[in-house]
Amino acid sequence: MKKLIYIQIIIALLLSSCLVGKRYIRPEMNVPGKYIGSESTEAKVTAAPGETTVNLQWFELFGDTVLNRIIKQALNVNTNLQNTVLRVQQSRSTFMNSKADLWPSVGYSATAALKDPASDNFNIMGTASWEIDFWGKLRHAKRASFAEMIASEEGLKTVRTTLVSDVANMYFQIRDLDNRIEVSKQTLASRTSYYTMVNERFIKGESAELDKLQAEQQLAVAEASLSSLNRELSVAERSMNILLAQNPQPVPRGFQNADQVILPAIPEGLPSTLLEQRPDVKAAENILIAETERIGVTQAMRLPGFSLTGLFGVASLDLNKLISSDAYSSSLSGMITGPIFEFGKNKRRVDIQRAEAEIALNSFLNTYRTALGDVENSLVAIKSLKVELAARQRQVVAARKSLMLTKAKYDNGYSNYLEVLVAESYAYDAEMLLSVTRSQQLSATVSLYRALGGGW
């Protein structure tokens, strides 16, 4: 037994100089110095040291307690997220198995052969077998498993960030539909009232039939629009129900979109931080690390393999003497195996794995460039939507006033009904566009959080 331990120690000391394959080195990334979207006449906002929301529940910054509760519910019950948690647990177990492969496998065996007293045989043996990782095959496999475990954990963060973003965006969409439905109801009530008035004038001969038909047409348009919006709202609520892993039911409401907090400036940091902060980028890099390590595994498979097998225990022809000192038995054997000629299969295995590493490299670079693009798009969206929202608000004020004046002129006989229809159509469109723009502004804020990896 002691001899076996000594041999293991000596071999372990020799292994460090026999590792084939190379360790992973991050490729040249050509990281830009700043975001294009951060170039403006406004002062650039950067994150102060220690100022971060990566590890905080950033969605609480909106201040909507109902939204906070819905998001927390989704994080607790969403089935896609739960499946991802299970995959992370699987990857951790796989990594632990790869670590165990580096050590001897110890077991036991016991046999009893009863033929006749002269040839009976009894033995109880402990067994130990060890594949010596002379070329680093098992160590490369362990590192690959570790990288895949980290990738799965980063994947979990990606799913969690995406879930929070999806719930927040769906919530803002629902509140936008609520607001547009309210605008449509008010418009429908107004058009109903005007249709009644125009129809009465037509009956009295004070208004042309064309005015009546136009009023009737606009009333039907308002009814159809309201029905369409109610249908969209139902679909949106069912989508939210799926995110919350619940049967179809109404979604609770908190703040209206107009009451939500819009942060005036979000520190976007630097493009280089995405490599360390955004989970999908980190996951892609760890997949690249795993595929790079597996090149060493395939290279080691082309070389001879070494293994030791040991037996230690007691054996005797007489069961009564099985526990005596004379019954002690032990053995140690070594074996070397290796390929000689397999028609190029071993070399092609290495080539295949190198191609897999190249694919993983391209995926990593593409994921990083996509991340940069996501941040740039979000920054541009936030800035442009801020300008657009201000313009939409001015448009609504002007359209409301124009409608009021046009109605007053019509009521007093100074204009025809067509002018009222045009003014009312402009006012309705302005209200709807303002609602949509406000929802888009909130979603753009969420998108920037997501693009930055769940915070800054």
C-alpha positions, 0 to 999 in steps of 0.5 A, spaced: 500 500 500 505 504 501 509 503 495 502 505 491 502 511 494 509 513 493 509 511 486 502 516 485 506 522 488 512 521 484 508 520 478 504 526 480 510 531 480 512 529 473 505 531 470 506 538 470 512 538 465 508 533 460 501 537 459 500 538 451 496 543 448 496 550 450 492 555 455 487 560 453 489 567 451 483 572 450 484 574 443 485 581 440 478 585 441 479 591 438 475 595 444 473 602 442 475 607 447 467 610 448 460 609 445 458 613 439 452 614 442 455 618 448 458 623 444 453 629 444 453 636 447 451 634 453 456 632 459 457 625 459 455 621 465 460 616 467 459 611 473 463 613 479 467 608 483 463 603 486 457 606 483 453 600 480 446 597 479 449 590 477 448 586 483 441 591 485 434 590 483 435 596 478 427 595 476 425 598 483 428 605 481 422 606 477 418 606 483 412 602 481 411 597 487 406 593 483 411 592 477 416 590 482 412 585 485 410 582 478 418 582 476 419 578 483 414 573 482 416 572 475 423 571 478 420 566 483 416 562 478 418 562 471 419 555 468 424 557 463 428 560 469 427 554 473 429 550 467 436 554 466 437 553 474 437 546 473 442 546 467 446 550 472 446 544 477 447 539 472 454 543 469 456 543 476 455 536 477 459 535 471 465 539 473 465 535 479 465 529 476 471 531 471 475 533 478 474 526 480 477 523 474 484 525 476 484 521 482 484 513 483 478 509 483 477 505 489 473 499 490 472 492 493 471 485 491 469 479 495 469 471 492 468 465 494 469 458 490 467 452 493 469 446 489 472 441 494 476 442 500 483 442 497 481 447 491 476 452 495 478 459 495 476 465 499 478 472 498 476 479 500 480 485 496 480 492 496 481 495 488 484 501 486 485 503 479 488 510 476 489 513 469 495 517 470 494 524 467 501 524 463 499 528 458 494 533 461 488 530 458 484 529 464 486 536 466 484 539 460 477 536 460 476 539 467 478 546 465 473 545 459 468 543 464 469 548 469 469 553 463 462 550 461 460 551 468 461 558 468 458 559 462 452 556 464 452 560 470 452 566 466 447 563 461 442 563 468 444 571 469 442 572 461 436 569 462 434 572 469 436 579 466 432 578 459 426 575 464 426 582 468 426 586 461 421 582 458 416 583 464 418 590 464 417 591 457 410 587 457 408 591 463 409 598 460 406 595 453 399 594 457 399 600 461 400 604 454 394 600 451 390 602 457 392 609 456 390 608 448 383 605 450 382 610 455 383 615 449 379 611 444 373 611 449 373 618 450 374 619 442 368 614 441 364 618 446 365 625 443 364 622 436 357 619 438 355 625 441 357 629 435 353 624 430 347 624 434 347 632 434 349 632 426 343 626 425 338 631 428 340 637 424 340 632 418 333 630 420 331 637 421 334 639 414 339 643 417 345 639 415 347 635 409 347 628 408 354 628 407 356 631 414 351 625 417 355 620 413 362 622 415 360 623 422 357 615 422 363 613 418 368 616 424 364 613 429 365 606 426 372 607 426 372 609 433 368 603 435 373 598 431 379 602 433 377 600 441 375 593 439 382 592 436 385 595 442 382 591 447 384 585 443 391 587 443 390 588 451 388 581 452 393 578 448 398 582 452 395 580 458 396 573 456 403 574 454 404 576 461 401 570 464 405 566 461 411 570 463 408 569 470 407 562 470 400 563 471 393 561 468 389 567 464 387 572 469 387 580 469 394 583 470 395 588 476 396 595 475 400 600 478 403 607 475 401 609 469 406 610 464 406 618 464 407 617 472 413 612 471 420 615 473 425 616 467 432 617 469 435 623 466 442 620 465 444 613 466 452 612 467 453 607 461 461 606 463 466 604 457 465 599 452 471 594 455 466 593 461 462 589 457 467 583 457 467 583 464 459 585 466 455 582 460 453 575 462 452 573 454 459 575 453 462 572 459 458 565 457 460 566 450 468 567 452 467 561 457 465 556 451 471 559 447 475 557 453 472 550 454 473 548 446 480 551 446 481 546 452 478 540 448 484 541 443 489 539 448 484 533 450 484 531 443 492 532 442 493 527 448 488 522 445 494 521 440 499 519 445 500 513 449 496 512 456 498 510 462 494 506 468 496 503 474 491 497 478 492 495 485 489 489 489 490 489 496 486 484 501 486 477 504 486 471 500 486 463 503 484 456 501 481 455 508 476 460 510 478 459 518 485 462 516 482 468 512 483 473 517 490 471 519 497 474 517 499 469 512 492 471 508 495 478 506 495 479 499 497 485 494 499 486 487 500 492 483 500 492 475 501 498 470 499 498 463 501 502 457 496 503 451 496 507 445 494 508 438 498 506 432 495 506 426 487 508 425 487 511 418 488 518 420 482 518 425 486 521 431 489 527 427 482 529 424 479 529 431 484 534 433 482 538 426 475 537 428 476 540 435 480 546 432 474 548 428 470 548 434 474 552 437 474 557 431 467 557 431 467 559 438 471 564 437 467 567 432 461 566 436 464 570 442 467 576 437 460 576 434 456 576 441 461 582 443 460 586 437 452 585 438 453 587 445 456 593 443 451 595 438 445 593 443 448 599 448 449 604 442 442 603 439 439 604 447 443 610 448 441 613 441 434 611 442 434 614 449 436 621 446 432 621 440 425 619 444 427 624 449 426 629 443 421 625 440 416 625 446 417 633 447 415 634 440 409 629 441 407 633 447 407 640 443 403 636 438 398 634 443 397 641 446 396 644 439 391 638 436 387 639 442 386 647 442 385 646 434 380 641 435 376 646 441 377 652 436 374 648 430 368 645 434 366 652 436 366 654 429 362 649 427 357 649 432 356 657 431 356 655 423 362 658 421 365 652 418 363 645 415 363 638 419 369 636 415 374 641 418 371 638 425 373 631 422 380 633 420 381 636 427 379 630 431 383 625 427 389 629 428 388 630 435 386 622 436 393 621 432 397 625 437 394 622 443 395 615 441 402 617 438 404 620 445 402 614 449 406 610 444 412 614 444 412 614 452 412 607 452 417 606 447 422 611 452 420 607 458 422 600 454 429 604 451 431 605 458 430 598 460 433 596 454 439 600 456 440 596 463 439 590 459 444 591 454 449 593 459 448 586 463 443 588 468 446 595 470 452 599 469 
